[in-house]
Amino acid sequence: MMSRRFLSILLFAWAFVGRLPAQIAAPQLQPTSPQPSSEPHTIAMTAPNGTPLQIALDKEVRVRKVGEPITGRVMQPVYVFDRLVIPVGTAANGRISAIDPISSSRRTLSALNADFTPSHKLAVVFDELILPDGRHIDLHATAVPGSGQVIRLVTANEHKKNVVKDAAAQKMDQARAQWNNAMKQVGSPGRMHLVTRYAVAQLPVHPQYIDAGTLYSAELSQPLDFGSESVPSDTLSGIGTQPPPGSLVHADLLTPLNSAITAKSADVEAQLSQPLVDQKRLILPAGTRLRGSVLQVRPARRLHRNGQLRIVFREVILPNGVVQTVDTRLEGIQSDSADNAQLDSEGGTKSTSSKTRYLSTGASVGLALIGSGGRNDVGDASPIAGGATGFKLIGLVVGIAVRSHTYGILMSAYGGSRSIYNNFLGKGREIVFPKDTVMEIGFGSRTSLPMPGINPGASK
């Protein structure tokens, strides 16, 4: 009996020990999770439809007919993913594609103001690029509505001196220098040329010109194919990481903004025109979208109070659709020179009034005082000055012909009051940012860096 029980225990122990190695080795037979591929990825270098090209005219153009040739230079580089495909300075050839007719009402009002040749609205297209290496590329790009002005780059606190600038603000200074260098490639008119053009524009019959330096935003209507490129896997590994504080990205506005009609809290979208690279790591490729909203908007009002607009971007939409929350602020934006726009440190933009309004109003009021004078005081100068104040050349000619002091007083009152109303009492100027407006956007919380020559530990 004892021998039979001992034999059973021995057989059980032998069976358990025999199965133990199999249980330990079993996990080694399970398939392992696949490792990320180290093979490079091939990416098509194609600029899609809708890609904007910023082109500034390098020569003054006299508008004569449809088909009039124009030439310019690309002012902003064009990237596909992380590769430069169209550098700054690339030559562009185009033409005037349409000249809109003048409405009868506008022509009548212009004639009353001694202008028998009011300016036409123009449409332009660009049909060829000449790269720096000499290659010619067929192009199909049409200027978007709202473009075609002399543009300047507005930066935050650009009028303040001796302020401590953070990392993004210092990078903004570099972007401003790059913009100025790019604009030097196009011939800007000199001061005497501007005076001559202004004098010619005051004539009753005068030609229409497009100034050198006029900037057009032209969108591709057909894609541009630049082949394909092999991108290493380690280049892609950093995509989607949080942009370091102080990073600055270049973006094109996708949502047109106008302080007169844009509502508060309205959605705003932009798209990166250049990749964000940090220490040779690609963080955000070109084409990444930014999504935000309008924080504050105030339309222009009477008493010449100008419009204001403040926007912020809170989300980054990666190429794979992943949405990330970010902290950004507007560091710079392109604006029509006539707007005299200013950008504050929190990204708010407002239009400011030009100081020349005081000069023009003073001249009009001075002529009005002469025109309202009596015959014994100013003689025949009264109807002449009054007519010039009211309706420029036509009023002046009528004043010479009629020589009526009553006419002079009426025209003086009309001209002087109109100048005061337009410059001080009427509606101010709106802030308008058309589609494809170029913006400079800073990421992250402010990281202040001391200015050169300033000791951070010094007491104030």
Secondary structure, DSSP 4 states (H G I P E B T S, - for coil): -HHHHHHHHHHHHHHHHHHHHHHHHGGGGSPPPPPPP-S-EEEEEEE-TT-EEEEEESS-EE--STT-EEEEEE-S-EEETTEEEE-TT-EEEEEEEEEPPPPHHHHHHHHHTT-SSPPPPEEEEEEEEE-TTS-EEEEEEEEPTT--EEEEEEEBTTT--S---BHHHHHHHHHHHHHHHHHTTS-PPPHHHHHHHHHHHTSSS---EE-TTEEEEEEESS-EEEEEEEE-HHHHTTTTSPPPTT-EEEEEE-S-EETTTPPTT-EEEEEESS-EEETTEEEE-TT-EEEEEEEEEE--BTTTBPPEEEEEEEEEE-TTS-EEE--EEEEEEEEEGGG-EEE-TTSEEEE---THHHHHHHHHHHHHHHHTS-HHHHTTHHHHHHHHHHHHHHHHHHHHHH--HHHHHHHHHHHHHHHHIIIIIS--PPPEE-TT-EEEEEESS--B-PPTT--TT---
